[in-house]
């Protein structure tokens, strides 16, 4: 098992590459979710503003 984790002397390079790849994939997974929630909140705020201003139009 330690031989596998040591990766033939290249453990730092291999595991840092795996870690960096996992980090990038996590960001690519989470970022659209966060952007969608933000866009949804902005759309609701615009809708609420339009509904509030509806009675003020001539």
Secondary structure, 3 states (H helix, E strand, C coil): CHHHHHHHHCHHHHHHHHHHHHHHHHHHHHHHHHHHHHHHHHHHHHHHHHHHHHHHCC
